[in-house]
Amino acid sequence: MEILYSEVFKGHKPLRYHPENPKRLEFAIEGLKERDLWINVEEPPRAEINDILKVHSNEYVKKIQGLSESGFSFIDLDTYVSLHTWEAALTAFGASMQVAKLALKKKDVYLALIRPPGHHAGKKGRALGAPTLGFCIFNNAAGAALTLKEKAGKVVIIDFDVHHGNGTQDIFWDDGDVVHIDLHESGIYPGSGDIYEIGGRGAEGSKINLPMPHYSKDDDYVFVWQEIVLPILEDIGPRAIVVSAGFDAFKGDGLATMELSERF
Ligand SMILES: [Zn+2]
């Protein structure tokens, strides 16, 4: 496994306690070190504004840039922007594009260990009626998916964060070449991700929502994985897969009720 990580990701930070803070990276790094996986670590390249504009509107990107330059503020009730958010967000997006390129070159697992997160960020910011941006700035998974699409055609995104990836769905709604499979807890933030949301006209079937009941456990996820996710992957046979890997379905995480363990 190769890891793309930069200290600049810690520059996106709250003034006082907030669940999305730099400590998340420190905990992840600690866990990787304990498992002897903190070996191939590289500094990612920074994305250009033009890369971000392939995913987000100019108005939204300029808004984030302006807010970041003027210091700290909350963009909505959940989501903050700080002085170094702009640099962190561009680098997070660059890391995501880079892992996609690396995966096409050599078969392996590439981890973009990044902040700020992205899957709730849609084309113009808040997506599909969500009340907030849910801590997200730029949609990093979308950056990886577009990079893969340019080079390899059909793309699969698997999003197993406990919340629905509404931003990702918004961005690729009409794009039948981007298959987005989303496992999430039913009935919580951001409110979207119903099984009937299947993609826009001409892209029907490319969006596969798998809302899971509250308190789902490992065996529930394994069942869905074996019965639905794996057959789809076998059918499509993608060259690489983007995994939008939020770990908040882990038991005791506190943001949701799922009870996944490290057992599998
Ligand atoms: Zn989440």
Residues whose N, C-alpha, C, O or C-beta is under 5 A from the ligand:
A	BS01	ZN	D161 V162 H163 G246 D248
